[in-house]
């Protein structure tokens, strides 16, 4: 996340992910959420956990940050 992230992105700490705790995102339960990781693999598990936790509109960024940066899209450092 510190090396670069999509503008407006929020980081969820690994400890919270492992426990399935998404308290910091509760206010976004009914809004579209795009889950991003380096290549899109870890994000799939996280998205599934979020859907189980009641988040309604969760998708995964195909190809992750690698694809985003490969397309020269803007990042924040």
N, C-alpha and C positions, 0 to 999 in steps of 0.2 A: 504494500500500500504506500509506503514511504518512497519507493522507487518511481512511483507514478500510478495514478488512478484516474478514472473517468470523472469529469467535472460533476460535482454534486453527489458523488458516491459516499457511502458510509461503510466503515469497516466493522465487521463483527469478529470479535476475538475468538481464537481457536477454542478456548475453554468453553465459551458460550455455545459455540457450534456443536462441540462434543456432547454438551448437555441438552441441546435442543432448546436453548433459552434465547428467545427473540424479543425480550421485553423492550429493548430500545426501539424496536420497529412496530410496536403495537398500534400506534396511530396510523400506520400505513397498511393495515390489514385488508382494507377494501380498495386499495389503489394498485396499479401495476408496479411490480417489482422485477427488476432484472438482476439475476445473481451472476456474479463474474468471479472467475479465478484465473489462473495463468493460462490454462489451455481449455477450460470448460468441463473438465472431468470431475473435479471436486464439487463444482457448483451444482452438478446434477443431484448429488446426495443432499446438499443443503436445500435445494429447491423442493425436493421430496419431503424433507423434514418440515419445511415451512408450510407446505400444503397440508400436511397432517396436523399442523398446529393451528389451522384455520385461516391462513392467508389465502385469499381468493384468486389473485392474478399474478402468479409467479412463473417466470420463464428464465431460461439460461442463455447467456450470450454465446452463440456458437463460435467456437475457436478461442474464446476467452480474451484476456488482455493481449496475448500474442497476436491474434487476428486484428484486434482494435489498433494496436500500434503498427502492425504490418500494413494497414490501410491508411496510415498517417493521420489518424483521427486524433483530436486534441486530448491531452492528459494534463493533470495537475500534479505538481511535485511539492 
